[in-house]
Amino acid sequence: MQRNVTQSANRRLVVQLLGVTALMFSFGYALVPLYNVFCEVTGLNGKTGQLTQAQADKLLPDKTREITVEFVTGVNAGLPWDFRPLQTKVVVNPGVVTLVSFEMTNRATINMIGQAIPSVAPQTAARYFSKTECFCFTQQPLAAGETKTVPVRFIIDPKLPKDVDRVTLSYTFFEAPQTAQQESNIAGGAPNT
Amino acid sequence: MSQAATHHDTHHEAHHATGITRWLTTTNHKDIGTMYLVFSLIMFFIGGSMAMIIRLELFQPGLQFVNPQFFNSMTTMHALVMIFGAVMPAWTGFANWLVPLMIGAPDMALPRLNNWSFWILPFAFTLLLGTLFMPGGAPAGGWTMYPPLVLQTGEAFPFLIFAVHFMGASSIAGAINIIATVFNMRAPGMTLMKLPLFVWTWIITAFLLIASIPVLAGAVTMLLTDKFFGTSFFNAAGGGDPVMFQHIFWFFGHPEVYILILPAFGIASAIIPTFARKPLFGYSSMVYAAASIAFLSFIVWAHHMFTVGMPLAGELFFMYATVLIAVPTGVKVFNWVATMWQGSMTFETPMLFAIAFVVLFTIGGFSGLMLGVTPVDFQYHDTYFVVAHFHYVLVTGAVYALIAGTYFWLPKWTGHMYDEKLGKLHFWLSTISVNVLFFPQHFLGLAGMPRRIPDYAVQFADWNMVSSIGGFVFGASQLLFVWGIVKCARGGEKATAQVWEGAHGLEWTVPSPAPYHTFSEPPDASTIEGGMR
């Protein structure tokens, strides 16, 4: 009798503990969206603000402040592209939409697709810096040897902390994951789809 | 019912499997405990040989013996083997042997699961150690498996991931078993606040395992799908973030360090009262301290990554939470010292190792405090200071407690007293050499020597040579440990049931060696009370 009681208690406990295990496994995955939300709220990792064009139009320009915005570009290892800003820095007023341009060239002999990832420093400024138009919103295909000039339209929220007078926007170009995948398939002898 | 149980046992005994089948099919907690302990001892020596290769290469500046890739795979594999192969299975082995004996249970709650959780391990480590012979070599990106570096691992990569999955499954199964055993199998009258501290610390460890290992399983699964299935959890090009891996990993990783050390607290709390011939000072505060350490371990993970870039508020939070852990840990150290205070102490080998554990673990705790302070961590981060810190808490902490526990319960396991002279020689050689080995690494780290490098600037040469000499002596001393165990298993002075004059607890009420089946009938209340004192 005692043994049966213990066995059913064991079974119940094991099911509960396996439930906790499954829960914690899902929690590991839940950390991914949580982390992204956390980054957006705090500007951690230079995640930029998300004002739309319509919201940006409503902001009042603050002509009393001047913010220097610097541009930094980089290309990740393995992507044979050139990528540079057409202006290294601009001085802007908060609340004014500004247009800047970048130039990219595919030096490879094959057509490739790239994806630019932005980041803003310092972190405290990141969420007050919004891009209303950016080539980084979509993947960028470039034919072999092609050069393209692409625009970025950005606005700085006048609520930007008082101690910030200089903001750096940096882009890194990566090979888009899909093309990387296809290439390794070709290398691995898999059928080219 | 009890008659039926006895009948069942005799029946079982009659068909007792022999040879290798016995070990493959056994569901006896003592057999499984022995297998865990032997397995972890083998892994201790495999991981130790890797450490010897590391210290050999670092004996002098320049590259003498191994190439940098192999050196890096040695540091990576040394950590994985020692953490998942030596220390964790050793604790599960201790738990298998001792938890049922300590709580007056006939066996673990889930004996078949118990067999299974052990036998996963040889497969896990075949996968892991097999990578040493693969083209491209074993994983070399560090045991922390940070992307994108770890994604450059060659053919060994999926083997690494699945080995981690297997080790995790084994630990979780073991943890579930221990929780079920303690919750459902305690002898009547064995209330929670009468449990020996080793059982308490293991219960808390088991909950840490269940809460943290699945997170690691998730993290490595994300690595796997990033590498082979085109997901972008940690791939910036696809919108992922490599820093996120560090957060997920250390959410597992910090509880993991307490998984490695909490049972050691339990061992020290068993040995010190025995040889001080006094009851443990502050039993309930020990329980609450262990529980608060476990809770805090979940909210301090980012102190491993102060330098990746974090808001100031984050750095302050993680610094304060980290430093707060010193409070419950201090309570424990205080209680051990207070237990010894005015006790009639004798210094048999287990006690020597236990006292060395308290002293040397505390040194590791203090360097941990230093590392927990954000502004100075920027200097210490990724230097040999970190290496010195975690070897003080793991080698002279966890491993010393394992050795102390082995000498302490060896007479109960084998029925013979170990060779005391040999034990003391092992102690003194180990304790002197381990300090020669790790103490200079503090200096190296403060002077700026980075960890995980096969070659270094010449100003680090002297202390590296000293450290290596200490390493070789420490490594060789452990052969004395094995010799002592083998000698004790083969024969020696007969051990009494109580073994130690000051020993209290249910495991000392059964004969030595402990019979194959114990507590088929639960012990009566007076035995439990007498055992607790």
Interface residues (C-beta under 8 A of the other chain):
Chain A: M1 Q2 R3 T6 A9 N10 L13 V14 L17 L18 V20 T21 A22 L23 M24 F25 S26 F27 G28 Y29 L31 V32 Y35 C39 T42 G43 L44 N45 N76 Q115 I117 Q123 T124 T172 F174 E175 A176 P177 Q178 A180 Q181
Chain B: M1 A5 A109 L110 I172 A175 I176 I179 A180 F183 N184 M185 I210 A211 S212 I213 P214 V215 L216 A217 G218 A219 M222 G230 S232 F233 N235 A236 A237 G238 G239 D241 V243 M244 H247 I248 F251 G309 M310 P311 G314
